[in-house]
């Protein structure tokens, strides 16, 4: 059995802004073991990126952890200082951001930027670090690494820049790799190549991966388990197969209805009605209730507990609770 590497319990995180308190995370809980590949999906503002960033301590002022526990690889994240985070960033946990052009320094060569990471977190000397940098570029499928290592970011294509970012993230072979929308800025062909590369590297290195995206199609083949987030909460979780073929939360169903299907090209895509939730003014009940066609009165006032659908699947939706009560012979009043 794989060893547990990440344990988040009832995490609540807020951003304190002049407009008020933005409750970005509202009781998020999940665990990961070594080698797990977890997909975190949801539309913009759902809390998926904040959840991942909190593991690295990247939610500093005006962000603040106001409740819960975040345990990673023996570290209690809520008690760590900035100097402690610097020791684990890049070493035990790394991140790939969505736009490599804004992450890479335009005035330094690719080689200098990778070598900086290696020398910061390892005891390699300059010569060894440069040799390791070339190895990493070759590992991520960049041809002629000895030539590319001397080039600047603007001299590379978007796909190659993202490969460089992956090489930097893997420089110290982290225990967890966070990929925050790693394919958003790339065209479809390059997207497929980057995802295939990440899959191969994950299997080769055995690291855990958190893949953050708004695109369910991106994680269909890559992830073992999927968490669906909305309004700073987990509304559904399960294996990829369960989420895609047996969705139980109305929000998940809405996301799946908006994905084009090659087997039914004439069918009209149905977008999720309404506008995203205002995180400054969250409802007392389910955050999705104002956009949900199946909403009931109780959805407005009380947030549902997670209901176990089966051993690989849970969802927090009053519709499931009502259906369960009716199946057990009750009247279905909730």
The 8 nearest C-alpha neighbors of each residue, nearest first, counted from 0:
[[1, 2, 32, 3, 33, 34, 35, 31],
 [2, 0, 33, 32, 3, 34, 35, 4],
 [1, 3, 32, 33, 4, 0, 31, 34],
 [4, 2, 32, 31, 5, 33, 1, 30],
 [3, 5, 72, 32, 31, 71, 33, 2],
 [6, 4, 71, 31, 30, 70, 3, 72],
 [5, 7, 30, 70, 69, 29, 71, 8],
 [6, 8, 69, 28, 29, 68, 70, 30],
 [9, 7, 28, 68, 10, 67, 69, 6],
 [10, 8, 26, 67, 27, 28, 11, 68],
 [9, 11, 67, 26, 27, 8, 66, 68],
 [12, 10, 25, 24, 66, 26, 65, 67],
 [11, 13, 64, 24, 65, 63, 23, 22],
 [14, 12, 22, 23, 21, 63, 62, 15],
 [15, 13, 62, 21, 61, 20, 16, 63],
 [14, 16, 20, 61, 19, 13, 21, 62],
 [15, 17, 19, 18, 20, 14, 61, 21],
 [18, 16, 19, 15, 20, 14, 61, 21],
 [19, 17, 16, 20, 279, 15, 21, 14],
 [18, 20, 16, 17, 15, 21, 279, 14],
 [21, 19, 15, 14, 22, 16, 279, 13],
 [20, 22, 279, 14, 13, 278, 23, 15],
 [23, 21, 13, 24, 278, 20, 12, 14],
 [22, 24, 231, 13, 46, 21, 12, 25],
 [25, 23, 231, 11, 12, 22, 46, 26],
 [26, 24, 11, 231, 232, 27, 10, 22],
 [25, 27, 9, 10, 11, 24, 232, 28],
 [28, 26, 10, 9, 232, 25, 233, 24],
 [29, 27, 8, 7, 9, 26, 10, 30],
 [28, 30, 7, 6, 8, 27, 31, 5],
 [29, 31, 6, 5, 7, 32, 28, 3],
 [32, 30, 5, 4, 3, 35, 6, 33],
 [31, 33, 3, 4, 2, 35, 1, 34],
 [34, 32, 207, 35, 1, 2, 4, 3],
 [33, 35, 207, 206, 205, 32, 36, 208],
 [36, 34, 207, 32, 33, 37, 31, 208],
 [35, 37, 208, 222, 223, 207, 209, 34],
 [38, 36, 209, 224, 222, 225, 210, 223],
 [37, 39, 225, 210, 222, 209, 211, 226],
 [40, 38, 211, 226, 225, 227, 47, 210],
 [41, 39, 227, 213, 212, 228, 211, 226],
 [42, 40, 213, 228, 45, 227, 229, 43],
 [41, 43, 213, 45, 44, 40, 229, 228],
 [44, 42, 45, 41, 213, 46, 275, 47],
 [43, 45, 46, 42, 230, 47, 275, 23],
 [44, 46, 229, 230, 231, 43, 228, 41],
 [47, 45, 231, 49, 44, 23, 48, 24],
 [46, 48, 50, 49, 45, 39, 211, 228],
 [49, 47, 51, 50, 46, 52, 211, 179],
 [50, 48, 52, 46, 51, 47, 53, 58],
 [51, 49, 47, 48, 53, 52, 46, 54],
 [50, 52, 48, 49, 53, 54, 47, 177],
 [53, 51, 49, 57, 55, 54, 50, 48],
 [52, 54, 56, 55, 50, 51, 58, 57],
 [55, 53, 52, 56, 51, 76, 69, 50],
 [56, 54, 53, 52, 57, 88, 84, 92],
 [55, 57, 53, 58, 54, 52, 84, 59],
 [58, 56, 52, 55, 59, 53, 54, 49],
 [59, 57, 62, 56, 53, 52, 60, 63],
 [58, 60, 62, 57, 61, 63, 56, 53],
 [61, 59, 62, 63, 58, 14, 15, 57],
 [60, 62, 14, 15, 59, 63, 16, 58],
 [63, 61, 14, 60, 59, 58, 13, 15],
 [64, 62, 13, 12, 65, 14, 59, 61],
 [63, 65, 12, 66, 11, 13, 77, 62],
 [66, 64, 12, 11, 63, 13, 67, 10],
 [67, 65, 11, 10, 64, 12, 68, 9],
 [66, 68, 10, 9, 8, 11, 69, 65],
 [69, 67, 8, 7, 10, 70, 77, 9],
 [68, 70, 7, 76, 75, 6, 77, 8],
 [71, 69, 75, 6, 74, 5, 76, 7],
 [72, 70, 5, 74, 73, 4, 6, 69],
 [71, 73, 4, 74, 5, 70, 3, 91],
 [72, 74, 71, 70, 75, 4, 5, 76],
 [75, 73, 71, 72, 70, 76, 79, 69],
 [76, 74, 70, 77, 78, 69, 71, 79],
 [75, 77, 79, 69, 78, 74, 70, 54],
 [76, 78, 75, 79, 69, 68, 64, 70],
 [79, 77, 76, 75, 80, 74, 69, 68],
 [80, 78, 76, 77, 83, 75, 81, 84],
 [79, 81, 83, 82, 84, 78, 76, 77],
 [82, 80, 84, 83, 85, 79, 56, 86],
 [81, 83, 85, 84, 80, 86, 79, 87],
 [84, 82, 80, 81, 85, 86, 79, 87],
 [85, 83, 81, 86, 87, 82, 88, 56],
 [86, 84, 82, 88, 83, 87, 81, 89],
 [85, 87, 84, 83, 88, 82, 90, 120],
 [86, 88, 91, 90, 84, 85, 89, 92],
 [89, 87, 85, 90, 92, 86, 93, 84],
 [88, 90, 93, 92, 91, 87, 168, 171],
 [89, 91, 87, 171, 88, 173, 92, 120],
 [92, 90, 173, 87, 174, 89, 88, 175],
 [91, 93, 175, 173, 88, 89, 90, 176],
 [94, 92, 89, 176, 168, 88, 177, 173],
 [93, 95, 177, 178, 176, 168, 96, 92],
 [94, 96, 178, 179, 164, 177, 165, 181],
 [97, 95, 179, 98, 181, 94, 178, 99],
 [96, 98, 181, 180, 179, 183, 99, 182],
 [97, 99, 100, 96, 101, 184, 102, 181],
 [100, 98, 102, 101, 161, 160, 103, 97],
 [101, 99, 102, 98, 103, 152, 160, 157],
 [100, 102, 99, 103, 98, 104, 105, 96],
 [103, 101, 99, 100, 104, 98, 96, 164],
 [102, 104, 100, 101, 99, 105, 152, 164],
 [103, 105, 106, 107, 102, 152, 101, 112],
 [106, 104, 107, 152, 103, 151, 153, 108],
 [107, 105, 104, 108, 151, 152, 103, 153],
 [108, 106, 105, 104, 111, 151, 109, 112],
 [107, 109, 151, 150, 111, 110, 149, 112],
 [108, 110, 148, 112, 111, 151, 150, 149],
 [109, 111, 148, 113, 108, 112, 149, 114],
 [112, 110, 114, 108, 109, 113, 115, 107],
 [111, 113, 115, 109, 110, 114, 108, 107],
 [112, 114, 110, 116, 115, 167, 111, 132],
 [115, 113, 117, 111, 116, 128, 112, 129],
 [116, 114, 112, 118, 113, 117, 119, 111],
 [117, 115, 119, 113, 114, 118, 120, 112],
 [116, 118, 114, 119, 115, 120, 121, 170],
 [119, 117, 121, 115, 120, 116, 123, 114],
 [120, 118, 116, 117, 115, 121, 122, 114],
 [119, 121, 118, 117, 90, 116, 171, 122],
 [122, 120, 118, 123, 117, 119, 171, 116],
 [121, 123, 118, 124, 120, 119, 117, 128],
 [124, 122, 121, 127, 128, 118, 125, 117],
 [123, 125, 127, 126, 128, 122, 118, 121],
 [124, 126, 128, 127, 129, 123, 118, 114],
 [125, 127, 129, 128, 124, 130, 123, 131],
 [126, 128, 130, 124, 129, 125, 123, 131],
 [129, 127, 131, 125, 130, 126, 114, 123],
 [130, 128, 132, 126, 131, 127, 114, 125],
 [129, 131, 127, 133, 128, 132, 134, 126],
 [130, 132, 134, 128, 129, 133, 127, 135],
 [133, 131, 129, 135, 134, 130, 113, 128],
 [132, 134, 136, 130, 131, 135, 144, 137],
 [135, 133, 131, 137, 132, 136, 138, 130],
 [136, 134, 138, 132, 137, 166, 133, 131],
 [137, 135, 133, 139, 138, 141, 134, 144],
 [136, 138, 134, 140, 135, 141, 139, 144],
 [139, 137, 135, 136, 140, 134, 141, 166],
 [140, 138, 136, 137, 141, 162, 166, 135],
 [139, 141, 137, 138, 142, 136, 162, 196],
 [142, 140, 137, 136, 139, 144, 143, 159],
 [143, 141, 144, 140, 137, 147, 136, 146],
 [142, 144, 146, 145, 147, 141, 137, 148],
 [145, 143, 147, 146, 142, 133, 136, 148],
 [144, 146, 143, 148, 147, 133, 149, 142],
 [147, 145, 144, 143, 148, 149, 150, 142],
 [148, 146, 144, 150, 149, 145, 143, 109],
 [147, 149, 110, 109, 146, 145, 150, 144],
 [150, 148, 147, 108, 146, 110, 109, 151],
 [149, 151, 147, 108, 148, 109, 154, 152],
 [150, 152, 108, 154, 153, 109, 107, 105],
 [153, 151, 154, 155, 105, 109, 160, 150],
 [154, 152, 155, 151, 105, 156, 100, 150],
 [155, 153, 152, 151, 150, 156, 147, 160],
 [156, 154, 153, 152, 159, 160, 157, 151],
 [155, 157, 159, 158, 160, 154, 153, 152],
 [158, 156, 160, 159, 161, 185, 155, 99],
 [159, 157, 161, 160, 156, 189, 162, 185],
 [158, 160, 162, 156, 161, 157, 155, 163],
 [161, 159, 163, 157, 162, 158, 99, 155],
 [160, 162, 164, 158, 163, 159, 99, 165],
 [161, 163, 159, 165, 160, 164, 139, 166],
 [162, 164, 166, 160, 161, 165, 167, 159],
 [165, 163, 161, 167, 162, 166, 168, 95],
 [164, 166, 168, 162, 163, 167, 169, 161],
 [167, 165, 163, 169, 164, 135, 168, 170],
 [168, 166, 164, 170, 165, 113, 169, 163],
 [167, 169, 165, 93, 166, 170, 94, 164],
 [168, 170, 172, 166, 167, 171, 165, 173],
 [171, 169, 167, 168, 172, 166, 117, 135],
 [170, 172, 90, 169, 173, 117, 89, 120],
 [171, 173, 169, 170, 174, 90, 204, 91],
 [174, 172, 91, 92, 90, 175, 171, 93],
 [173, 175, 206, 91, 92, 207, 172, 176],
 [176, 174, 207, 92, 173, 208, 206, 177],
 [175, 177, 208, 93, 94, 92, 207, 209],
 [178, 176, 94, 209, 208, 93, 210, 95],
 [177, 179, 95, 210, 181, 94, 211, 209],
 [178, 180, 211, 96, 181, 97, 95, 177],
 [179, 181, 97, 212, 183, 211, 182, 178],
 [182, 180, 97, 179, 178, 183, 96, 95],
 [181, 183, 190, 185, 180, 184, 97, 193],
 [182, 184, 180, 185, 181, 97, 98, 190],
 [183, 185, 182, 98, 97, 186, 181, 157],
 [186, 184, 182, 183, 190, 189, 187, 157],
 [185, 187, 189, 188, 190, 184, 182, 183],
 [186, 188, 190, 189, 191, 185, 182, 192],
 [189, 187, 190, 191, 186, 192, 185, 193],
 [188, 190, 192, 191, 187, 186, 158, 185],
 [191, 189, 187, 182, 193, 188, 192, 185],
 [190, 192, 194, 189, 188, 193, 195, 187],
 [191, 193, 189, 195, 190, 194, 196, 188],
 [194, 192, 196, 190, 195, 191, 189, 197],
 [195, 193, 197, 191, 196, 192, 190, 198],
 [194, 196, 198, 192, 193, 197, 191, 199],
 [195, 197, 193, 199, 194, 198, 192, 200],
 [198, 196, 194, 200, 195, 199, 201, 193],
 [199, 197, 195, 201, 196, 200, 194, 202],
 [198, 200, 196, 202, 197, 201, 203, 195],
 [201, 199, 203, 197, 202, 198, 204, 196],
 [200, 202, 198, 204, 205, 203, 199, 206],
 [201, 203, 205, 199, 200, 204, 198, 206],
 [202, 204, 200, 201, 205, 199, 206, 198],
 [205, 203, 201, 206, 202, 200, 172, 199],
 [206, 204, 34, 202, 201, 203, 207, 33],
 [207, 205, 34, 174, 204, 201, 175, 33],
 [206, 208, 34, 175, 35, 33, 36, 174],
 [207, 209, 36, 176, 175, 177, 37, 210],
 [210, 208, 177, 37, 38, 36, 178, 211],
 [209, 211, 38, 178, 39, 37, 177, 208],
 [212, 210, 179, 39, 180, 178, 38, 40],
 [213, 211, 180, 40, 214, 39, 210, 179],
 [212, 214, 41, 40, 42, 215, 43, 211],
 [213, 215, 216, 212, 217, 40, 218, 41],
 [216, 214, 217, 218, 219, 213, 40, 212],
 [215, 217, 219, 214, 218, 258, 220, 255],
 [218, 216, 215, 214, 219, 220, 212, 221],
 [219, 217, 221, 216, 222, 215, 220, 38],
 [218, 220, 216, 217, 221, 215, 239, 222],
 [221, 219, 218, 222, 217, 239, 216, 223],
 [220, 222, 218, 219, 198, 223, 36, 194],
 [223, 221, 36, 37, 224, 218, 38, 220],
 [224, 222, 36, 238, 239, 37, 35, 221],
 [223, 225, 238, 37, 239, 222, 237, 38],
 [224, 226, 38, 237, 236, 37, 239, 39],
 [225, 227, 236, 39, 235, 38, 40, 228],
 [226, 228, 40, 235, 233, 41, 234, 39],
 [229, 227, 233, 41, 232, 234, 45, 40],
 [228, 230, 45, 231, 232, 41, 234, 233],
 [229, 231, 45, 232, 286, 276, 46, 228],
 [230, 232, 24, 46, 23, 25, 45, 229],
 [233, 231, 228, 229, 230, 25, 27, 234],
 [232, 234, 228, 235, 227, 27, 229, 226],
 [233, 235, 315, 228, 314, 227, 232, 229],
 [236, 234, 314, 227, 233, 313, 226, 315],
 [237, 235, 226, 313, 225, 312, 227, 314],
 [238, 236, 312, 311, 224, 225, 241, 242],
 [237, 239, 224, 241, 240, 223, 225, 311],
 [238, 240, 242, 224, 241, 225, 223, 243],
 [239, 241, 243, 238, 242, 244, 245, 237],
 [242, 240, 245, 238, 244, 239, 243, 237],
 [243, 241, 246, 239, 240, 245, 244, 237],
 [244, 242, 240, 241, 245, 239, 246, 255],
 [243, 245, 241, 242, 240, 246, 239, 247],
 [244, 246, 241, 242, 243, 247, 240, 252],
 [247, 245, 242, 252, 248, 243, 251, 244],
 [246, 248, 314, 245, 249, 319, 251, 252],
 [249, 247, 251, 250, 316, 246, 314, 235],
 [248, 250, 252, 251, 253, 247, 291, 293],
 [249, 251, 253, 252, 248, 254, 287, 291],
 [252, 250, 254, 253, 248, 249, 246, 255],
 [251, 253, 249, 255, 250, 254, 246, 256],
 [252, 254, 250, 256, 251, 255, 271, 249],
 [253, 255, 251, 257, 252, 256, 250, 258],
 [254, 256, 252, 257, 253, 258, 251, 243],
 [257, 255, 253, 254, 258, 269, 252, 268],
 [256, 258, 268, 255, 254, 269, 270, 259],
 [257, 259, 255, 256, 260, 254, 268, 216],
 [260, 258, 257, 261, 268, 264, 256, 263],
 [259, 261, 262, 263, 264, 258, 266, 268],
 [260, 262, 264, 263, 259, 265, 258, 266],
 [263, 261, 260, 264, 265, 259, 266, 258],
 [262, 264, 261, 260, 265, 266, 259, 267],
 [263, 265, 261, 266, 260, 262, 259, 267],
 [266, 264, 263, 267, 262, 260, 268, 261],
 [265, 267, 264, 263, 268, 260, 259, 269],
 [266, 268, 265, 269, 264, 259, 257, 263],
 [269, 267, 257, 270, 266, 256, 259, 258],
 [268, 270, 257, 256, 267, 271, 253, 272],
 [271, 269, 257, 272, 268, 253, 256, 254],
 [270, 272, 253, 269, 273, 254, 290, 257],
 [271, 273, 290, 270, 274, 291, 269, 292],
 [274, 272, 290, 271, 275, 289, 291, 276],
 [273, 275, 276, 272, 290, 271, 277, 289],
 [276, 274, 277, 273, 44, 42, 43, 230],
 [275, 277, 278, 230, 274, 286, 281, 287],
 [276, 278, 279, 280, 281, 275, 230, 274],
 [279, 277, 280, 21, 281, 276, 22, 23],
 [280, 278, 21, 277, 20, 281, 19, 22],
 [281, 279, 278, 277, 282, 276, 21, 22],
 [280, 282, 278, 279, 277, 283, 286, 276],
 [283, 281, 284, 286, 280, 299, 285, 300],
 [282, 284, 300, 301, 299, 281, 302, 285],
 [285, 283, 301, 302, 300, 299, 298, 282],
 [284, 286, 302, 298, 287, 288, 299, 301],
 [285, 287, 230, 288, 282, 284, 281, 276],
 [286, 288, 285, 290, 289, 291, 250, 229],
 [287, 289, 291, 290, 285, 294, 286, 298],
 [288, 290, 287, 291, 286, 273, 294, 299],
 [291, 289, 288, 273, 287, 272, 292, 271],
 [290, 292, 288, 294, 293, 289, 287, 249],
 [293, 291, 294, 290, 288, 249, 289, 272],
 [292, 294, 291, 295, 318, 249, 288, 290],
 [295, 293, 291, 288, 292, 298, 296, 289],
 [294, 296, 298, 297, 293, 299, 317, 288],
 [297, 295, 298, 299, 294, 300, 333, 301],
 [296, 298, 299, 300, 295, 301, 333, 284],
 [299, 297, 284, 295, 296, 285, 300, 301],
 [300, 298, 284, 297, 296, 301, 285, 288],
 [299, 301, 284, 283, 297, 298, 302, 296],
 [302, 300, 284, 298, 297, 283, 299, 303],
 [301, 303, 284, 285, 298, 304, 283, 300],
 [304, 302, 315, 316, 317, 301, 305, 285],
 [305, 303, 315, 306, 302, 316, 314, 317],
 [304, 306, 315, 314, 313, 303, 307, 316],
 [307, 305, 314, 313, 315, 308, 304, 320],
 [306, 308, 313, 309, 312, 305, 314, 310],
 [307, 309, 313, 312, 306, 310, 314, 311],
 [308, 310, 312, 311, 307, 313, 306, 237],
 [309, 311, 312, 307, 308, 313, 237, 238],
 [312, 310, 237, 309, 238, 313, 241, 308],
 [311, 313, 237, 309, 308, 310, 236, 307],
 [314, 312, 307, 308, 236, 306, 235, 305],
 [313, 315, 235, 305, 306, 234, 316, 248],
 [316, 314, 305, 234, 304, 303, 306, 235],
 [317, 315, 318, 319, 303, 248, 314, 320],
 [316, 318, 320, 319, 303, 321, 298, 315],
 [317, 319, 321, 316, 320, 322, 293, 294],
 [320, 318, 322, 317, 321, 316, 323, 247],
 [319, 321, 317, 323, 318, 322, 324, 316],
 [322, 320, 331, 318, 324, 319, 323, 317],
 [321, 323, 319, 325, 324, 320, 326, 318],
 [322, 324, 326, 320, 325, 321, 319, 327],
 [325, 323, 331, 327, 321, 329, 322, 326],
 [324, 326, 331, 329, 322, 328, 327, 323],
 [325, 327, 323, 328, 324, 322, 329, 331],
 [328, 326, 324, 325, 329, 323, 322, 330],
 [329, 327, 325, 326, 324, 330, 331, 323],
 [328, 330, 325, 324, 331, 327, 326, 332],
 [331, 329, 332, 325, 328, 324, 321, 333],
 [330, 332, 325, 321, 324, 329, 333, 322],
 [333, 331, 330, 321, 329, 324, 325, 320],
 [332, 321, 331, 297, 317, 320, 324, 295]]
